[in-house]
């Protein structure tokens, strides 16, 4: 099992930026891929971005391509999500999770962590 703690959320105006962080602990040796998800009020949780172990491969949901960048620091067992050009529709609770493969993260399949508290992102117009 992998424990995950998200941080870095906040309230910003449209066009602003935020950098989210996710700290992983526990069985991190089995977490080659990590990713971010989000859930807006009244909506299903959806995939946002994922990165493989080496950081050499990433994948993004279409609605964040060109605006969000995922990165990781394996020495610190952390993954980050830099969010630029934020829009009101990006308002949601953001969560991170891990899986053995990049595709599994994107499909929210075989996830290794429990869903934590997440971090709230609020974008005003």
LUMNU-179095 format. One record per residue: chain; residue in one letter; x, y, z of N, C-alpha, C in turn; residue number from 1. Coordinates in Angstrom, 3 decimals, always signed. Layout:
% LUMNU-179095
(vexba A,A,(X,Y,Z),(X,Y,Z),(X,Y,Z),NUM)
...
This chain:
% LUMNU-179095
(vexba A,X,(+0.844,-1.192,+0.000),(+0.000,+0.000,+0.000),(+0.885,+1.250,+0.000),1)
(vexba A,X,(+0.415,+2.266,-0.660),(+1.129,+3.532,-0.725),(+0.263,+4.612,-0.089),2)
(vexba A,X,(+0.881,+5.406,+0.762),(+0.172,+6.527,+1.368),(+0.534,+7.802,+0.594),3)
(vexba A,X,(-0.477,+8.625,+0.369),(-0.305,+9.815,-0.460),(-0.894,+11.027,+0.236),4)
(vexba A,X,(-0.158,+12.114,+0.235),(-0.627,+13.352,+0.848),(-0.451,+14.484,-0.153),5)
(vexba A,X,(-1.578,+15.094,-0.509),(-1.562,+16.189,-1.491),(-1.502,+17.541,-0.771),6)
(vexba A,X,(-0.893,+18.515,-1.436),(-0.827,+19.866,-0.885),(-0.642,+20.859,-2.024),7)
(vexba A,X,(-0.780,+22.140,-1.696),(-0.493,+23.187,-2.659),(-1.705,+23.849,-3.292),8)
(vexba A,X,(-2.886,+23.367,-2.964),(-4.080,+23.972,-3.531),(-4.323,+25.367,-2.978),9)
(vexba A,X,(-5.319,+26.040,-3.536),(-5.655,+27.371,-3.071),(-6.671,+28.021,-3.984),10)
(vexba A,X,(-6.863,+29.310,-3.767),(-7.811,+30.084,-4.568),(-7.045,+31.075,-5.428),11)
(vexba A,X,(-7.312,+31.057,-6.725),(-6.643,+31.967,-7.641),(-7.656,+32.509,-8.645),12)
(vexba A,X,(-7.288,+33.563,-9.308),(-8.132,+34.104,-10.368),(-7.802,+33.402,-11.686),13)
(vexba A,X,(-8.742,+33.458,-12.591),(-8.538,+32.861,-13.908),(-7.266,+33.421,-14.540),14)
(vexba A,X,(-6.499,+32.537,-15.156),(-5.228,+32.927,-15.742),(-4.051,+32.738,-14.807),15)
(vexba A,X,(-4.336,+32.479,-13.544),(-3.276,+32.310,-12.567),(-2.661,+30.924,-12.590),16)
(vexba A,X,(-1.743,+30.702,-11.657),(-1.013,+29.432,-11.598),(-0.973,+28.898,-10.176),17)
(vexba A,X,(-0.869,+27.586,-10.084),(-0.661,+26.902,-8.816),(+0.247,+25.706,-9.057),18)
(vexba A,X,(+0.972,+25.298,-8.027),(+1.814,+24.100,-8.117),(+1.409,+23.151,-7.000),19)
(vexba A,X,(+0.882,+22.022,-7.379),(+0.469,+21.011,-6.415),(+1.612,+20.031,-6.173),20)
(vexba A,X,(+1.628,+19.480,-4.974),(+2.624,+18.471,-4.628),(+1.936,+17.262,-4.016),21)
(vexba A,X,(+2.543,+16.105,-4.227),(+2.033,+14.866,-3.643),(+3.216,+14.108,-3.069),22)
(vexba A,X,(+3.164,+13.845,-1.778),(+4.223,+13.098,-1.114),(+3.773,+11.659,-0.924),23)
(vexba A,X,(+4.602,+10.736,-1.380),(+4.280,+9.315,-1.282),(+5.140,+8.657,-0.226),24)
(vexba A,X,(+4.549,+7.727,+0.506),(+5.292,+6.951,+1.495),(+4.749,+5.530,+1.497),25)
(vexba A,X,(+5.435,+4.658,+2.196),(+5.020,+3.259,+2.204),(+5.776,+2.492,+1.140),26)
(vexba A,X,(+5.068,+1.686,+0.355),(+5.696,+0.819,-0.637),(+5.959,+1.579,-1.931),27)
(vexba A,X,(+6.759,+2.629,-1.826),(+7.001,+3.463,-3.000),(+7.871,+2.775,-4.047),28)
(vexba A,X,(+8.537,+1.688,-3.662),(+9.367,+0.984,-4.637),(+8.512,+0.330,-5.710),29)
(vexba A,X,(+7.217,+0.183,-5.435),(+6.322,-0.439,-6.416),(+5.448,+0.590,-7.119),30)
(vexba A,X,(+5.917,+1.821,-7.156),(+5.112,+2.883,-7.761),(+5.839,+3.490,-8.937),31)
(vexba A,X,(+6.017,+2.745,-10.019),(+6.709,+3.294,-11.175),(+6.006,+4.486,-11.787),32)
(vexba A,X,(+4.679,+4.517,-11.721),(+3.948,+5.610,-12.343),(+3.073,+6.308,-11.308),33)
(vexba A,X,(+2.964,+7.621,-11.448),(+2.095,+8.374,-10.545),(+1.296,+9.373,-11.356),34)
(vexba A,X,(+0.229,+9.815,-10.786),(-0.606,+10.728,-11.549),(-1.529,+11.550,-10.682),35)
(vexba A,X,(-2.220,+12.459,-11.361),(-3.175,+13.344,-10.710),(-4.571,+13.136,-11.281),36)
(vexba A,X,(-5.537,+13.290,-10.408),(-6.954,+13.211,-10.753),(-7.656,+14.407,-10.124),37)
(vexba A,X,(-8.865,+14.659,-10.551),(-9.631,+15.732,-9.918),(-11.104,+15.387,-9.909),38)
(vexba A,X,(-11.798,+15.978,-8.953),(-13.244,+15.775,-8.848),(-13.904,+17.099,-8.530),39)
(vexba A,X,(-14.730,+17.539,-9.443),(-15.491,+18.768,-9.251),(-16.819,+18.423,-8.573),40)
(vexba A,X,(-17.436,+19.390,-7.916),(-18.711,+19.120,-7.237),(-19.748,+18.546,-8.191),41)
(vexba A,X,(-20.348,+17.441,-7.775),(-21.401,+16.836,-8.580),(-20.926,+16.059,-9.779),42)
(vexba A,X,(-19.606,+15.896,-9.920),(-19.067,+15.186,-11.073),(-18.230,+13.992,-10.641),43)
(vexba A,X,(-17.977,+13.092,-11.589),(-17.122,+11.942,-11.331),(-15.664,+12.392,-11.247),44)
(vexba A,X,(-14.868,+11.600,-10.523),(-13.432,+11.847,-10.495),(-12.878,+11.556,-11.884),45)
(vexba A,X,(-11.956,+12.419,-12.364),(-11.404,+12.234,-13.701),(-9.890,+12.333,-13.693),46)
(vexba A,X,(-9.293,+11.672,-14.661),(-7.846,+11.668,-14.818),(-7.373,+13.022,-15.336),47)
(vexba A,X,(-6.209,+13.468,-14.832),(-5.632,+14.741,-15.270),(-4.278,+14.535,-15.959),48)
(vexba A,X,(-3.341,+13.876,-15.269),(-1.998,+13.723,-15.825),(-1.288,+12.573,-15.126),49)
(vexba A,X,(-0.318,+11.975,-15.819),(+0.456,+10.887,-15.235),(+1.886,+10.937,-15.748),50)
(vexba A,X,(+2.792,+10.334,-14.975),(+4.207,+10.330,-15.322),(+4.801,+8.984,-14.949),51)
(vexba A,X,(+5.740,+8.497,-15.759),(+6.354,+7.214,-15.438),(+7.489,+7.382,-14.444),52)
(vexba A,X,(+8.135,+6.281,-14.062),(+9.144,+6.307,-12.999),(+10.299,+7.241,-13.318),53)
(vexba A,X,(+10.811,+7.123,-14.543),(+11.981,+7.939,-14.894),(+11.629,+9.388,-15.176),54)
(vexba A,X,(+10.355,+9.647,-15.345),(+9.964,+10.996,-15.730),(+10.127,+11.244,-17.211),55)
(vexba A,X,(+10.392,+10.193,-17.959),(+10.655,+10.331,-19.392),(+9.395,+10.270,-20.234),56)
(vexba A,X,(+8.307,+9.851,-19.628),(+7.055,+9.740,-20.367),(+5.912,+10.301,-19.535),57)
(vexba A,X,(+5.102,+11.115,-20.167),(+3.943,+11.705,-19.495),(+2.717,+11.577,-20.390),58)
(vexba A,X,(+1.570,+11.678,-19.775),(+0.326,+11.711,-20.536),(-0.637,+12.656,-19.834),59)
(vexba A,X,(-1.454,+13.346,-20.620),(-2.355,+14.353,-20.078),(-3.756,+14.185,-20.655),60)
(vexba A,X,(-4.727,+14.586,-19.853),(-6.081,+14.687,-20.380),(-6.113,+15.850,-21.368),61)
(vexba A,X,(-6.931,+15.738,-22.374),(-6.976,+16.770,-23.419),(-7.258,+18.159,-22.859),62)
(vexba A,X,(-8.066,+18.233,-21.818),(-8.484,+19.536,-21.320),(-7.396,+20.273,-20.552),63)
(vexba A,X,(-6.229,+19.642,-20.307),(-5.137,+20.333,-19.622),(-3.870,+20.412,-20.467),64)
(vexba A,X,(-3.877,+19.800,-21.628),(-2.680,+19.816,-22.479),(-2.265,+21.245,-22.798),65)
(vexba A,X,(-0.969,+21.489,-22.624),(-0.438,+22.817,-22.900),(-0.537,+23.775,-21.730),66)
(vexba A,X,(-1.291,+23.410,-20.705),(-1.446,+24.283,-19.530),(-0.831,+23.681,-18.274),67)
(vexba A,X,(-0.948,+22.372,-18.103),(-0.449,+21.699,-16.909),(+0.812,+20.908,-17.245),68)
(vexba A,X,(+1.721,+20.810,-16.267),(+2.937,+20.015,-16.432),(+3.152,+19.157,-15.196),69)
(vexba A,X,(+3.296,+17.865,-15.402),(+3.556,+16.950,-14.294),(+5.051,+16.646,-14.247),70)
(vexba A,X,(+5.584,+16.543,-13.034),(+6.993,+16.203,-12.850),(+7.136,+15.403,-11.563),71)
(vexba A,X,(+8.304,+14.811,-11.368),(+8.501,+14.052,-10.138),(+9.942,+14.165,-9.671),72)
(vexba A,X,(+10.112,+13.964,-8.364),(+11.421,+13.943,-7.728),(+11.500,+12.627,-6.964),73)
(vexba A,X,(+12.134,+11.628,-7.555),(+12.160,+10.300,-6.932),(+12.971,+10.272,-5.645),74)
(vexba A,X,(+13.957,+11.147,-5.527),(+14.752,+11.194,-4.303),(+13.886,+11.596,-3.103),75)
(vexba A,X,(+12.835,+12.358,-3.388),(+11.949,+12.819,-2.320),(+10.587,+12.131,-2.365),76)
(vexba A,X,(+10.422,+11.180,-3.287),(+9.141,+10.476,-3.444),(+7.980,+11.458,-3.581),77)
(vexba A,X,(+8.168,+12.452,-4.415),(+7.117,+13.440,-4.618),(+6.818,+13.600,-6.114),78)
(vexba A,X,(+5.595,+13.977,-6.379),(+5.181,+14.311,-7.746),(+4.494,+15.669,-7.689),79)
(vexba A,X,(+4.730,+16.468,-8.708),(+4.186,+17.820,-8.738),(+3.283,+18.011,-9.955),80)
(vexba A,X,(+2.394,+18.969,-9.834),(+1.564,+19.354,-10.963),(+1.583,+20.883,-11.036),81)
(vexba A,X,(+2.258,+21.409,-12.033),(+2.280,+22.851,-12.264),(+1.105,+23.192,-13.169),82)
(vexba A,X,(+0.233,+24.043,-12.681),(-0.983,+24.400,-13.406),(-0.921,+25.870,-13.789),83)
(vexba A,X,(-0.854,+26.133,-15.065),(-0.840,+27.496,-15.588),(-2.138,+27.782,-16.331),84)
(vexba A,X,(-2.383,+29.059,-16.571),(-3.572,+29.481,-17.329),(-4.835,+28.823,-16.785),85)
(vexba A,X,(-4.992,+28.870,-15.491),(-6.128,+28.203,-14.855),(-7.450,+28.823,-15.288),86)
(vexba A,X,(-8.459,+27.972,-15.380),(-9.797,+28.386,-15.783),(-10.774,+28.041,-14.667),87)
(vexba A,X,(-11.899,+28.729,-14.593),(-12.894,+28.385,-13.567),(-13.298,+26.915,-13.607),88)
(vexba A,X,(-13.315,+26.309,-14.775),(-13.694,+24.900,-14.875),(-12.628,+23.957,-14.331),89)
(vexba A,X,(-11.460,+24.483,-13.957),(-10.443,+23.666,-13.296),(-10.716,+23.539,-11.796),90)
(vexba A,X,(-11.716,+24.250,-11.296),(-12.064,+24.171,-9.888),(-12.468,+22.748,-9.521),91)
(vexba A,X,(-11.783,+22.190,-8.530),(-12.018,+20.802,-8.133),(-11.111,+20.462,-6.961),92)
(vexba A,X,(-11.362,+19.312,-6.374),(-10.415,+18.737,-5.429),(-9.478,+17.854,-6.237),93)
(vexba A,X,(-8.186,+18.062,-6.070),(-7.179,+17.326,-6.827),(-6.559,+16.248,-5.948),94)
(vexba A,X,(-6.436,+15.060,-6.515),(-5.893,+13.907,-5.816),(-4.726,+13.312,-6.609),95)
(vexba A,X,(-3.824,+12.632,-5.914),(-2.794,+11.883,-6.624),(-2.953,+10.402,-6.301),96)
(vexba A,X,(-2.368,+9.588,-7.143),(-2.361,+8.159,-6.913),(-1.222,+7.546,-7.705),97)
(vexba A,X,(-1.037,+6.241,-7.557),(+0.087,+5.546,-8.184),(-0.377,+4.209,-8.741),98)
(vexba A,X,(+0.361,+3.695,-9.700),(+0.049,+2.406,-10.301),(+1.322,+1.833,-10.919),99)
(vexba A,X,(+1.340,+0.536,-11.203),(+2.557,-0.073,-11.770),(+2.959,+0.495,-13.129),100)
(vexba A,X,(+1.987,+0.924,-13.927),(+2.304,+1.414,-15.261),(+1.584,+2.715,-15.551),101)
(vexba A,X,(+2.132,+3.471,-16.486),(+1.574,+4.761,-16.863),(+0.144,+4.613,-17.356),102)
(vexba A,X,(-0.088,+3.637,-18.198),(-1.430,+3.452,-18.749),(-2.432,+3.112,-17.655),103)
(vexba A,X,(-1.977,+2.407,-16.646),(-2.866,+2.036,-15.543),(-3.293,+3.273,-14.765),104)
(vexba A,X,(-2.372,+4.199,-14.567),(-2.740,+5.447,-13.889),(-3.796,+6.171,-14.705),105)
(vexba A,X,(-3.553,+6.307,-15.996),(-4.474,+7.042,-16.864),(-5.859,+6.411,-16.867),106)
(vexba A,X,(-5.904,+5.102,-16.716),(-7.177,+4.390,-16.697),(-7.721,+4.228,-15.289),107)
(vexba A,X,(-7.024,+4.779,-14.305),(-7.411,+4.612,-12.898),(-7.588,+3.133,-12.570),108)
(vexba A,X,(-6.673,+2.316,-13.064),(-6.737,+0.875,-12.881),(-5.547,+0.399,-12.052),109)
(vexba A,X,(-5.775,-0.594,-11.213),(-4.706,-1.160,-10.369),(-4.011,-0.086,-9.546),110)
(vexba A,X,(-4.759,+0.867,-9.083),(-4.164,+1.934,-8.280),(-3.659,+1.387,-6.951),111)
(vexba A,X,(-2.544,+1.936,-6.500),(-1.847,+1.408,-5.332),(-2.122,+2.178,-4.050),112)
(vexba A,X,(-2.724,+3.350,-4.174),(-2.973,+4.157,-2.992),(-4.455,+4.299,-2.714),113)
(vexba A,X,(-4.760,+4.632,-1.487),(-6.143,+4.974,-1.152),(-6.358,+6.452,-1.448),114)
(vexba A,X,(-7.576,+6.809,-1.793),(-7.857,+8.217,-2.049),(-7.780,+8.988,-0.742),115)
(vexba A,X,(-6.935,+10.025,-0.738),(-6.758,+10.819,+0.469),(-7.705,+11.991,+0.500),116)
(vexba A,X,(-7.308,+13.004,+1.247),(-8.147,+14.200,+1.386),(-8.143,+15.053,+0.133),117)
(vexba A,X,(-7.066,+14.964,-0.628),(-6.953,+15.820,-1.798),(-6.610,+17.246,-1.404),118)
(vexba A,X,(-6.491,+18.090,-2.405),(-6.227,+19.507,-2.153),(-7.150,+20.330,-3.046),119)
(vexba A,X,(-7.821,+21.294,-2.443),(-8.835,+22.070,-3.149),(-8.201,+23.146,-4.012),120)
(vexba A,X,(-8.632,+23.229,-5.249),(-8.248,+24.292,-6.167),(-9.510,+25.031,-6.575),121)
(vexba A,X,(-9.516,+26.325,-6.347),(-10.670,+27.152,-6.694),(-10.212,+28.279,-7.603),122)
(vexba A,X,(-10.797,+28.353,-8.778),(-10.433,+29.372,-9.757),(-11.640,+30.271,-9.996),123)
(vexba A,X,(-11.469,+31.549,-9.735),(-12.562,+32.499,-9.908),(-12.397,+33.253,-11.218),124)
(vexba A,X,(-13.520,+33.667,-11.775),(-13.486,+34.376,-13.065),(-13.350,+35.878,-12.874),125)
